[in-house]
Amino acid sequence: MDQFVNLHDKWRKQLNNVALIIACFTLVLEIIVSYFMYTFLPGTITISLPQYLVLKIFLPSAGYFPLVLIGKYIMDNNKLSDIIKNYSSILVIIIQMFIIACVHNVFIFTSILYIIPIILTVVYSNKTMTNIITLISIIFLLISSCIPVTRGQANDLFHTLQIFIAIVLIAGCSLITNLLTNIENDKNKIIKNAAFKQLQLEELMKCDPLTGLYNMSSFYNTLDTAIKKNVMPLTLAVIDIDNFKSVNDAWGHEKANEVLIYIAAQLHYCCSPHGHVFRYGGEEFTIVFPKTSPIQAKKMIETAQSNIYNHNFNISPNIKITFSCGISAYPSSDYNAHDFFQLADKIMYQAKFTGKNKIIIGTPNSCSCKFKTYIHNRHPI
C-alpha cells in the first residue's frame, strides 16, 4: 500500500506540472493568436485591443496560474487527506478547461476539452472519481455553452446540436475510462495476489516445516542484522538435546518429532518476549536475544528446561528429556555472525561434555582448547 501512496504522490506532482504547462501554453498561444488576428484579420475582432487583452489574456491567466499554486499548496499540505489531494489535482485541470471553454466558446473544440480531465482520472483507478469528474464536466459544459447566448449569440439548433454531441463524447469518454479502470484494477489484483503468494512462499522457505520455527538461514540473517545495527547487549544461546539418538531409537521417529515440536514450543513460549528462537538443524536450536544480558537469557532458558524435563510424554519407556545450552554475549566487533555462533556452540559443547543437562554462560577466554579444533569444523555456511 505504501508503494501506491508514493505513486499517487508522484502522479499528483506530475498533474500539477501538466496544469502549469496548460497555463503557460494557453497564455503563449493567446498572445500569438491575438497578434495574427489583429495583424492579418482585423475585422474578426469587434472589441478594442485593451478590452480584448483584458478579457482574453489577462483575466484567463489570472485564473490559470493561481489554480496551479492552489493545487501545489493542497498537494504539499500534510493535514489534508490523499483523497482530497487526488481530487484537487484533477479539479485544477478541469477548471482550467472551463476557463478556456468560457473564453473561446465560439470554437467547437473547446466543448470537448473536458475529456482531458476525465481521461486523467484513470491514473487513480477510481471509478467514483471518474463519475464525479464526468458530472462536473457536463455541468461546466452547460454553463460555458450558455455564456455566448447571454452575449447575444443566436441559440439555434446547430448550437444545441454541438452541446449534445459534446455531452455524448464526454459520456463515452467516461465509459471508456471506467473500462480502463476496471482493467487496471483487475491487473492490480493479479499483481497483489502474485506478490502475496510470493511472500508466503518466501516465508515458508524461512521456516522449519516440523516445528514452525525459523530455520538456519533466517537465524544467520537475524544475527547478522543485529550485529550490523549494533543492538547491544546481544546474547546468543545454542541448545542441543541430550541423547536424542536414544530417544529416536526408543520411541521412534514420529514420537521423537513430537519431542522436537514440544521443545520448540516451550523455547518459544519462555524466550519469545525477548528472543528469537530458531531450529538450527536436527536436534539443535538457537536463540538470539537482542538487548538482553546472558543472565536474563539464562533465566528464560532455565524455565523452558524445567518445563521440558518435567513434561510427561506418556510414552514407554519413560525418558526424561534434557538439553545442554551454551550462552555468550557478543564479545567484540571482530566477530561476525558465524564466529559468534561458533563461540556459543563451543560453550554448548562444554556443557555437554561436562555432564549434560547444563546451561553455561561463557566467553572466548573460558572456552577450553580441546574443543577448538572440533568446533571450528562444524556447521559450515
C-alpha positions as CSV (number, residue, x, y, z in Angstrom):
1,M,0.0,0.0,0.0
2,D,2.8,2.3,0.8
3,Q,4.0,2.0,-2.8
4,F,0.7,3.1,-4.1
5,V,0.7,6.1,-1.8
6,N,4.1,7.1,-3.1
7,L,2.9,6.6,-6.7
8,H,-0.1,8.8,-6.1
9,D,2.1,11.5,-4.7
10,K,4.3,11.3,-7.8
11,W,1.3,11.4,-10.1
12,R,-0.1,14.4,-8.3
13,K,3.1,16.3,-8.8
14,Q,3.1,15.4,-12.5
15,L,-0.5,16.5,-12.9
16,N,0.4,19.8,-11.2
17,N,3.1,20.2,-13.8
18,V,0.6,19.5,-16.5
19,A,-1.6,22.2,-15.1
20,L,1.4,24.6,-15.2
21,I,2.1,23.6,-18.8
22,I,-1.5,24.2,-19.8
23,A,-1.4,27.7,-18.2
24,C,1.9,28.6,-20.0
25,F,0.9,27.1,-23.3
26,T,-2.5,28.8,-23.3
27,L,-1.0,32.2,-22.4
28,V,1.6,32.0,-25.2
29,L,-1.0,30.7,-27.7
30,E,-3.4,33.6,-26.8
31,I,-0.7,36.2,-27.4
32,I,0.3,34.6,-30.8
33,V,-3.3,34.2,-32.0
34,S,-4.1,37.8,-30.9
35,Y,-1.2,39.2,-32.8
36,F,-2.0,37.4,-36.0
37,M,-5.7,38.2,-35.7
38,Y,-5.1,41.9,-35.2
39,T,-2.4,42.0,-37.9
40,F,-4.0,39.8,-40.7
41,L,-7.7,39.6,-39.7
42,P,-8.5,42.9,-38.0
43,G,-12.2,42.7,-38.9
44,T,-12.8,39.5,-36.9
45,I,-12.3,41.2,-33.5
46,T,-15.1,43.7,-32.8
47,I,-13.8,45.0,-29.4
48,S,-10.9,47.3,-28.6
49,L,-7.4,46.0,-28.1
50,P,-7.2,46.9,-24.4
51,Q,-10.6,45.2,-23.8
52,Y,-9.5,42.2,-25.8
53,L,-6.2,41.9,-23.8
54,V,-8.1,42.0,-20.5
55,L,-10.9,39.6,-21.5
56,K,-8.9,37.1,-23.5
57,I,-5.4,37.2,-21.9
58,F,-5.2,38.9,-18.5
59,L,-8.3,37.6,-16.8
60,P,-7.9,33.9,-18.1
61,S,-4.2,34.0,-17.0
62,A,-5.3,35.3,-13.6
63,G,-7.2,32.1,-13.3
64,Y,-4.8,29.6,-14.8
65,F,-1.7,30.3,-12.7
66,P,-3.3,30.8,-9.3
67,L,-5.0,27.4,-9.8
68,V,-1.6,25.9,-10.2
69,L,-0.4,27.5,-7.0
70,I,-3.5,26.4,-5.1
71,G,-3.1,22.8,-6.4
72,K,0.6,22.8,-5.2
73,Y,-0.4,24.2,-1.8
74,I,-3.0,21.4,-1.4
75,M,-0.6,18.8,-2.6
76,D,2.1,19.9,0.0
77,N,-0.3,20.3,2.9
78,N,0.2,17.3,5.2
79,K,-3.0,18.0,7.1
80,L,-5.2,17.1,4.0
81,S,-6.0,13.5,3.1
82,D,-4.8,11.8,0.0
83,I,-8.3,11.7,-1.4
84,I,-8.6,15.5,-1.3
85,K,-5.2,15.8,-2.9
86,N,-6.1,13.3,-5.7
87,Y,-9.4,15.2,-6.5
88,S,-7.7,18.6,-6.3
89,S,-5.1,17.5,-8.9
90,I,-7.9,16.8,-11.4
91,L,-10.1,19.7,-10.4
92,V,-7.4,22.2,-11.1
93,I,-7.2,21.0,-14.7
94,I,-10.9,20.8,-15.2
95,I,-11.4,24.4,-14.0
96,Q,-8.6,25.4,-16.4
97,M,-10.6,23.7,-19.2
98,F,-13.7,25.5,-18.0
99,I,-12.0,28.9,-18.3
100,I,-10.7,28.1,-21.8
101,A,-14.2,27.0,-22.8
102,C,-15.8,30.2,-21.4
103,V,-13.3,32.5,-23.1
104,H,-13.4,30.7,-26.5
105,N,-16.8,29.2,-26.6
106,V,-17.2,30.2,-30.3
107,F,-14.7,27.4,-31.2
108,I,-16.2,24.0,-31.4
109,F,-13.1,22.2,-30.0
110,T,-13.5,23.9,-26.6
111,S,-16.5,21.8,-25.8
112,I,-14.6,18.6,-25.9
113,L,-11.7,19.8,-23.7
114,Y,-13.5,18.3,-20.7
115,I,-12.5,14.9,-22.0
116,I,-8.9,15.5,-20.8
117,P,-9.5,15.6,-17.0
118,I,-11.8,12.6,-17.3
119,I,-9.1,10.5,-19.0
120,L,-6.6,11.7,-16.4
121,T,-8.7,10.1,-13.6
122,V,-7.6,6.7,-14.8
123,V,-4.2,7.2,-13.0
124,Y,-6.0,6.8,-9.7
125,S,-8.1,3.7,-10.8
126,N,-11.1,5.1,-9.0
127,K,-14.5,4.8,-10.8
128,T,-16.2,7.1,-8.3
129,M,-13.8,9.8,-9.1
130,T,-14.3,9.3,-12.8
131,N,-18.1,9.6,-12.5
132,I,-17.9,12.7,-10.3
133,I,-15.5,14.4,-12.7
134,T,-17.8,13.4,-15.6
135,L,-20.8,15.1,-13.8
136,I,-18.7,18.2,-13.1
137,S,-17.6,18.3,-16.7
138,I,-21.1,18.2,-18.0
139,I,-22.2,20.9,-15.7
140,F,-19.3,23.1,-16.7
141,L,-20.0,22.4,-20.4
142,L,-23.6,23.6,-20.0
143,I,-22.5,26.7,-18.1
144,S,-19.8,27.6,-20.6
145,S,-22.1,26.9,-23.6
146,C,-24.6,29.4,-22.3
147,I,-22.2,32.3,-22.0
148,P,-22.2,33.4,-25.7
149,V,-26.0,33.1,-25.7
150,T,-26.2,35.8,-22.9
151,R,-24.0,38.0,-25.1
152,G,-26.4,37.9,-28.0
153,Q,-25.3,34.9,-30.0
154,A,-28.3,33.0,-31.6
155,N,-29.3,29.9,-29.7
156,D,-30.1,28.0,-32.8
157,L,-30.4,24.3,-33.5
158,F,-26.8,23.9,-34.6
159,H,-25.6,25.3,-31.2
160,T,-27.8,22.9,-29.3
161,L,-26.5,20.0,-31.5
162,Q,-22.9,20.9,-30.6
163,I,-23.7,20.8,-26.9
164,F,-25.5,17.4,-27.4
165,I,-22.6,15.9,-29.3
166,A,-20.1,17.2,-26.7
167,I,-22.2,15.6,-23.9
168,V,-22.2,12.3,-25.8
169,L,-18.5,12.5,-26.3
170,I,-17.9,13.2,-22.6
171,A,-20.2,10.3,-21.6
172,G,-18.4,8.0,-24.0
173,C,-15.1,9.0,-22.7
174,S,-16.3,8.4,-19.1
175,L,-17.4,4.8,-20.1
176,I,-14.0,4.1,-21.7
177,T,-12.2,5.5,-18.7
178,N,-14.3,3.3,-16.4
179,L,-13.5,0.3,-18.6
180,L,-9.7,1.1,-18.4
181,T,-10.1,1.5,-14.6
182,N,-11.7,-2.0,-14.4
183,I,-8.9,-3.4,-16.4
184,E,-6.3,-1.7,-14.3
185,N,-7.9,-2.8,-11.0
186,D,-8.0,-6.4,-12.3
187,K,-4.3,-6.2,-13.2
188,N,-3.5,-4.8,-9.7
189,K,-5.4,-7.7,-8.1
190,I,-3.5,-10.2,-10.1
191,I,-0.2,-8.5,-9.2
192,K,-1.1,-8.2,-5.5
193,N,-2.2,-11.9,-5.3
194,A,1.0,-13.0,-7.0
195,A,3.1,-10.8,-4.7
196,F,1.2,-12.2,-1.6
197,K,1.8,-15.8,-2.8
198,Q,5.5,-15.0,-3.4
199,L,5.7,-13.6,0.2
200,Q,4.0,-16.7,1.5
201,L,6.5,-18.9,-0.4
202,E,9.5,-16.9,0.9
203,E,8.1,-17.1,4.4
204,L,7.7,-20.9,4.1
205,M,11.3,-21.2,2.8
206,K,12.4,-19.4,6.0
207,C,10.6,-21.8,8.3
208,D,11.2,-25.3,9.6
209,P,8.2,-27.3,8.4
210,L,8.2,-29.5,11.6
211,T,8.4,-27.0,14.4
212,G,7.2,-23.9,12.7
213,L,10.3,-22.0,13.9
214,Y,12.5,-20.1,11.5
215,N,15.4,-22.0,10.1
216,M,19.2,-21.7,10.0
217,S,19.2,-19.3,7.1
218,S,16.8,-16.9,8.9
219,F,18.9,-17.3,12.1
220,Y,22.1,-16.0,10.3
221,N,20.2,-13.2,8.7
222,T,18.7,-12.1,12.1
223,L,22.0,-12.4,13.9
224,D,23.9,-10.6,11.2
225,T,21.4,-7.8,11.2
226,A,21.6,-7.4,14.9
227,I,25.3,-7.2,14.8
228,K,25.4,-4.6,12.0
229,K,22.8,-2.5,13.8
230,N,24.8,-2.7,17.0
231,V,21.9,-4.0,19.0
232,M,23.7,-4.3,22.4
233,P,23.8,-6.2,24.7
234,L,23.4,-9.0,22.2
235,T,23.2,-12.6,23.6
236,L,23.2,-15.8,21.7
237,A,22.2,-19.3,23.1
238,V,22.8,-22.6,21.3
239,I,20.8,-25.6,22.6
240,D,21.3,-29.3,21.8
241,I,19.0,-32.1,23.0
242,D,20.9,-34.6,25.1
243,N,21.0,-38.2,23.9
244,F,18.4,-37.6,21.2
245,K,19.5,-40.6,19.2
246,S,18.5,-42.8,22.2
247,V,15.1,-41.1,22.1
248,N,14.7,-41.9,18.4
249,D,15.7,-45.5,19.0
250,A,13.4,-45.9,22.0
251,W,10.3,-44.0,20.8
252,G,10.6,-44.0,17.0
253,H,10.9,-41.0,14.7
254,E,7.3,-40.0,14.9
255,K,7.3,-39.7,18.7
256,A,10.7,-38.1,18.6
257,N,9.3,-35.5,16.2
258,E,6.7,-34.7,18.9
259,V,9.5,-34.1,21.3
260,L,11.1,-31.6,18.9
261,I,7.8,-29.9,18.5
262,Y,7.2,-29.6,22.2
263,I,10.7,-28.3,22.9
264,A,10.3,-25.7,20.1
265,A,7.0,-24.6,21.7
266,Q,8.5,-24.3,25.1
267,L,11.5,-22.4,24.0
268,H,9.3,-20.0,22.0
269,Y,6.9,-19.6,24.9
270,C,9.6,-18.9,27.5
271,C,12.0,-16.9,25.4
272,S,10.0,-15.1,22.7
273,P,9.2,-12.0,24.8
274,H,12.9,-11.1,24.5
275,G,14.4,-13.6,22.0
276,H,14.0,-15.1,18.5
277,V,14.0,-18.9,18.5
278,F,15.3,-20.9,15.5
279,R,15.7,-24.5,14.7
280,Y,19.3,-24.7,13.5
281,G,19.0,-28.3,12.4
282,G,18.4,-31.8,13.7
283,E,18.1,-31.5,17.5
284,E,19.9,-28.2,17.7
285,F,18.2,-24.8,18.4
286,T,19.5,-21.3,18.6
287,I,18.1,-18.2,20.3
288,V,19.1,-14.6,19.5
289,F,18.4,-12.2,22.4
290,P,18.7,-8.5,21.4
291,K,19.2,-6.1,24.2
292,T,19.3,-8.9,26.7
293,S,22.1,-9.9,29.1
294,P,23.3,-13.5,29.4
295,I,21.9,-13.7,32.9
296,Q,18.4,-12.7,31.7
297,A,18.6,-15.1,28.8
298,K,19.7,-18.0,31.2
299,K,16.6,-17.4,33.4
300,M,14.3,-17.8,30.5
301,I,16.0,-20.9,29.2
302,E,16.0,-22.4,32.6
303,T,12.2,-22.1,32.7
304,A,11.9,-23.9,29.4
305,Q,14.4,-26.5,30.6
306,S,12.4,-27.2,33.7
307,N,9.1,-27.4,31.8
308,I,10.6,-29.9,29.3
309,Y,12.2,-32.1,32.0
310,N,9.0,-32.3,34.0
311,H,6.8,-33.0,31.0
312,N,5.3,-36.5,30.7
313,F,5.1,-37.6,27.1
314,N,3.1,-40.7,28.1
315,I,5.4,-42.9,26.0
316,S,7.0,-46.1,27.2
317,P,9.8,-46.4,28.3
318,N,9.7,-43.2,30.2
319,I,12.6,-40.9,29.3
320,K,13.4,-37.5,30.8
321,I,14.3,-35.0,28.0
322,T,17.2,-32.7,28.8
323,F,19.3,-30.4,26.8
324,S,22.7,-28.7,27.0
325,C,23.0,-25.0,26.4
326,G,25.8,-22.6,25.7
327,I,25.2,-18.8,26.2
328,S,27.5,-16.0,25.2
329,A,27.3,-12.2,24.9
330,Y,28.6,-10.7,21.7
331,P,32.3,-10.3,22.6
332,S,33.7,-7.7,20.1
333,S,33.3,-6.2,16.6
334,D,35.9,-8.7,15.4
335,Y,33.2,-11.4,15.5
336,N,30.9,-11.8,12.6
337,A,27.6,-13.9,12.8
338,H,29.3,-17.2,12.0
339,D,32.1,-16.6,14.5
340,F,29.6,-15.6,17.2
341,F,27.7,-18.8,16.6
342,Q,30.9,-20.9,16.8
343,L,31.6,-19.3,20.2
344,A,28.2,-20.1,21.6
345,D,28.3,-23.6,20.0
346,K,31.7,-24.2,21.6
347,I,30.3,-23.3,25.0
348,M,27.3,-25.6,24.5
349,Y,29.7,-28.5,23.9
350,Q,31.5,-27.7,27.1
351,A,28.1,-28.1,28.9
352,K,27.5,-31.4,27.0
353,F,31.0,-32.8,27.6
354,T,31.0,-31.9,31.3
355,G,27.8,-33.7,32.3
356,K,24.9,-32.6,30.1
357,N,21.7,-31.0,31.2
358,K,23.5,-27.8,31.8
359,I,23.3,-24.2,30.9
360,I,26.7,-22.5,30.8
361,I,27.5,-18.8,30.2
362,G,30.9,-18.5,28.6
363,T,33.4,-16.1,27.0
364,P,36.1,-16.6,24.4
365,N,38.7,-17.0,27.1
366,S,36.6,-19.5,29.0
367,C,36.5,-22.0,26.2
368,S,39.0,-24.8,26.7
369,C,41.4,-25.6,23.9
370,K,40.3,-29.2,23.5
371,F,37.1,-28.0,21.8
372,K,38.6,-25.6,19.3
373,T,39.7,-28.0,16.5
374,Y,36.4,-29.9,16.6
375,I,34.1,-27.0,16.8
376,H,35.9,-25.0,14.2
377,N,35.0,-27.5,11.5
378,R,31.3,-27.8,12.4
379,H,28.3,-26.2,10.7
380,P,30.0,-24.6,7.7
381,I,27.8,-21.9,6.0
